Amino acid sequence: MLKLTELNFRQEVIDSDVPVMIEFYSRHCGKCAMMEEVVDSLEERLSRRVKFGRVDIDECKRLEAEYEIEIVPTYMVFKKGMAIACMIGVVNEETIKDRIEEML
């Protein structure tokens, strides 16, 4: 899982040749902690076709503002540098997987 920051976001997400699924989270968020295992499992299942990364909104205020993150966890799928899907809150693994696969 990539740790995405304001310094590497452009290179790892915007300029990526493959789709990227990002989890915007906070270390202080209980729902984020609940979802960590789900996101890690998705990465294992889909890592051949999709890159996975996490943005800690407590450390990346500019990204939080730019992508209008109001609730964590928030999941965004980027393709060719553009956010093409967004899911918010606790979401089951199959729902996220299906949404990602729709975007491929």
C-alpha positions as a printed Julia matrix, in Angstrom:
104×3 Matrix{Float64}:
   0.0    0.0     0.0
   1.46   3.31   -1.07
   1.61   6.1     1.45
   0.5    9.06   -0.61
   1.59  12.56    0.33
   1.37  16.01   -1.2
   4.89  15.43   -2.55
   4.28  12.14   -4.38
   0.56  12.41   -5.26
   1.09  13.75   -8.79
   3.66  11.09   -9.68
   1.83   8.15   -8.1
  -1.78   9.08   -8.93
  -2.2   11.83  -11.54
   0.6   10.57  -13.81
  -0.09   6.85  -13.21
  -0.52   4.59  -16.23
  -2.83   2.31  -14.23
  -5.98   3.12  -12.25
  -5.42   4.07   -8.6
  -7.76   3.4    -5.68
  -7.14   5.81   -2.81
  -8.35   5.65    0.74
  -8.51   9.05    2.43
  -8.34   8.3     6.16
  -7.38   9.58    9.59
  -5.43   7.69   12.24
  -8.07   8.84   14.74
 -11.01   7.37   12.8
 -12.53   4.14   14.13
 -14.35   3.4    10.87
 -11.07   3.82    8.99
  -9.42   1.26   11.26
 -12.35  -1.12   10.65
 -11.91  -0.77    6.89
  -8.13  -1.22    6.82
  -8.37  -5.01    6.52
 -10.95  -4.7     3.72
  -8.75  -2.35    1.7
  -5.69  -4.55    2.26
  -7.66  -7.57    1.02
  -8.76  -5.66   -2.09
  -5.17  -4.73   -2.79
  -4.18  -8.4    -2.66
  -7.0   -9.32   -5.05
  -6.63  -6.48   -7.57
  -3.01  -5.32   -7.38
  -2.19  -6.64  -10.86
  -4.6   -4.16  -12.41
  -4.97  -1.34   -9.88
  -2.55   0.59   -7.69
  -3.65   1.2    -4.08
  -2.7    4.07   -1.82
  -3.67   5.85    1.37
  -3.78   9.58    2.13
  -3.67  10.58    5.8
  -5.83  13.7     5.85
  -4.19  14.85    9.09
  -0.89  15.14    7.21
  -2.2   16.19    3.78
  -4.53  19.14    4.32
  -4.09  20.43    0.77
  -5.24  17.11   -0.73
  -8.11  16.93    1.76
  -9.29  20.37    0.61
  -8.64  19.82   -3.1
 -10.72  16.63   -3.2
 -13.32  18.01   -0.76
 -12.96  15.2     1.75
 -15.54  15.83    4.45
 -16.02  12.3     5.8
 -13.48   9.55    6.35
 -13.01   7.01    5.14
 -13.51   8.19    1.59
 -12.44   6.02   -1.35
 -11.7    7.48   -4.75
 -10.75   5.73   -7.97
  -8.52   7.7   -10.34
  -8.0    6.84  -13.98
  -5.81   8.86  -16.34
  -5.38  11.48  -13.64
  -9.08  12.05  -13.02
 -11.25  11.01  -10.08
 -13.91   8.81  -11.68
 -15.57   7.17   -8.66
 -16.12   7.99   -5.01
 -17.43   5.92   -2.09
 -17.82   7.21    1.45
 -17.93   5.49    4.83
 -18.02   1.82    5.7
 -18.51  -0.14    2.48
 -18.31  -3.9     2.08
 -15.43  -5.41    0.14
 -17.49  -6.74   -2.77
 -19.16  -3.37   -3.34
 -15.79  -1.62   -3.56
 -14.37  -4.39   -5.76
 -17.37  -4.22   -8.14
 -17.11  -0.43   -8.33
 -13.39  -0.59   -9.12
 -13.93  -3.24  -11.79
 -16.66  -1.11  -13.43
 -14.02   1.57  -13.92
 -11.35  -0.64  -15.49
